[in-house]
Amino acid sequence: MSGRIPILRRLRRDQRGAAVVEFAFMVMPMLMMLLGGIELGYLAYSKTVLEGAIRQASHMAATGQYSADDIGDEVRERLARIGAVDDDVEIVTRAYGSFEDVQKPEPLTSDVEPLGGAPGRGDCFIDLNGDGQWSEDASQAGLGASEDIVYFEVTATYPLLFKMMGKLLDADEGRMTLVANATVKNEPFGDEREPAVERCIS
């Protein structure tokens, strides 16, 4: 028993290997910080690519020289750089007659009882999108006519570089979803849209 005491005292004073233990405690936080920094940098790059893609799409649409398919191909080609394949990209285009109409319902010209809410029988409205019925969004699908206002929204989902960063970045199953939008006025490249008419709900 007495022989063990000096050994225990020597072990208690022995500092050899302390650096290895300290490094083991530090390596995981340092590694997480390093990977997190790389992932945040890639996130910033991905946002830049997405914003560049939607700017290019809006410029192409404004000229009237490209179809929706041409623009979609251009956007998807750019977003492939961050790993967003075809099924990971959603492109929405809506055309409006003016900036004031963007993402707004068709305006009512008369509102009978009961007031407020969705229009009912006897209410009249301006049919801005020409579909014959009142719409909560006054847009027409597609790229619009000459001098229309076109709203673009692109949603892209791409895989994280490090899936372990998913919880930190609130990414679902190791995939990050980004959304960007842009609004542009078409150039006077051809025929303008038909004038809106007033309609009443019978």
SVG drawing of the C-alpha trace seen along z (x, -y; Angstrom):
<svg xmlns="http://www.w3.org/2000/svg" viewBox="-77 -52 84 54">
<polyline fill="none" stroke="black" stroke-width="0.4" points="0.0,0.0 2.8,-2.4 4.5,-1.7 1.5,-2.9 1.4,-6.3 4.6,-7.6 3.4,-6.4 0.1,-8.2 1.9,-11.4 4.2,-11.2 1.2,-10.7 -0.6,-13.6 2.4,-15.9 3.1,-14.4 2.2,-17.0 3.1,-14.8 0.2,-14.4 -1.8,-17.3 -1.6,-19.1 -3.2,-16.1 -6.1,-16.2 -6.6,-19.9 -6.5,-19.6 -9.1,-16.9 -11.4,-19.3 -10.8,-22.2 -10.8,-20.4 -14.5,-19.8 -15.6,-23.5 -12.8,-24.7 -13.8,-22.2 -17.5,-23.3 -16.5,-27.0 -14.3,-26.2 -17.0,-24.2 -19.7,-26.8 -17.6,-29.6 -17.1,-27.7 -20.9,-26.9 -21.9,-30.5 -19.5,-31.6 -21.1,-29.1 -24.5,-30.4 -23.5,-33.9 -22.1,-32.7 -25.4,-30.8 -27.5,-33.9 -25.3,-35.9 -25.8,-33.2 -29.5,-33.2 -29.8,-37.0 -27.7,-37.1 -30.0,-34.5 -33.2,-36.4 -31.6,-39.6 -30.7,-37.9 -34.2,-36.4 -35.9,-39.8 -33.6,-41.5 -34.3,-38.7 -38.0,-38.9 -38.1,-42.7 -36.9,-42.6 -39.7,-40.3 -37.2,-38.3 -37.1,-35.2 -39.7,-32.7 -40.5,-31.5 -38.7,-28.2 -35.6,-30.1 -35.5,-32.1 -36.2,-29.0 -33.2,-27.2 -30.9,-30.2 -32.0,-30.3 -31.5,-26.6 -28.1,-26.6 -26.9,-29.3 -28.3,-27.6 -26.7,-24.3 -23.4,-25.9 -24.6,-25.6 -26.0,-22.1 -29.7,-23.0 -30.9,-20.6 -34.1,-21.0 -36.5,-19.7 -34.9,-22.0 -35.8,-25.2 -39.2,-26.8 -39.8,-29.8 -43.0,-31.9 -43.8,-34.8 -46.8,-37.1 -47.6,-40.0 -49.5,-43.2 -50.7,-46.3 -48.9,-48.7 -46.6,-48.7 -49.6,-49.6 -51.3,-46.3 -48.4,-44.0 -49.5,-41.3 -52.8,-43.1 -56.4,-42.0 -58.5,-43.3 -60.1,-46.5 -63.8,-46.7 -65.9,-49.5 -68.9,-48.7 -69.4,-46.7 -72.8,-45.7 -73.9,-44.0 -72.1,-42.2 -69.3,-44.7 -65.6,-43.6 -64.1,-40.2 -64.3,-38.5 -66.7,-40.0 -70.2,-38.5 -73.4,-38.8 -74.0,-42.4 -70.3,-43.5 -68.5,-44.9 -64.8,-44.9 -62.1,-45.8 -61.1,-42.6 -57.4,-43.4 -56.3,-40.0 -59.2,-39.3 -60.2,-36.0 -63.9,-36.9 -63.9,-36.6 -62.6,-38.4 -59.1,-37.4 -57.1,-37.9 -54.1,-38.5 -54.6,-40.8 -51.9,-39.2 -51.8,-37.2 -49.6,-34.2 -46.5,-34.4 -44.3,-37.2 -47.0,-39.7 -47.4,-42.1 -45.6,-45.3 -44.9,-47.6 -46.4,-45.2 -44.9,-44.9 -43.5,-41.4 -42.9,-39.9 -40.4,-37.1 -39.9,-34.8 -37.3,-32.0 -37.0,-29.4 -33.9,-27.2 -33.0,-24.3 -29.4,-23.1 -27.4,-20.6 -25.3,-21.9 -21.6,-21.3 -21.7,-19.8 -25.0,-18.3 -24.1,-18.7 -24.7,-22.4 -28.3,-21.8 -29.7,-22.6 -27.5,-25.6 -28.8,-27.1 -32.4,-25.8 -32.0,-23.7 -34.3,-20.7 -32.5,-17.4 -29.2,-19.0 -30.7,-21.1 -31.0,-24.9 -33.9,-26.8 -33.4,-30.3 -36.0,-32.6 -35.4,-35.8 -37.7,-38.0 -37.5,-40.9 -40.0,-43.2 -39.3,-44.7 -41.2,-46.7 -41.3,-45.3 -39.9,-47.3 -42.4,-48.6 -41.7,-45.6 -45.2,-45.0 -48.9,-45.0 -50.1,-46.2 -52.6,-44.3 -56.3,-44.7 -57.9,-47.5 -59.4,-46.1 -63.2,-46.1 -65.6,-46.3 -67.6,-43.2 -70.3,-42.5 -71.0,-39.3 -74.5,-38.1"/>
</svg>
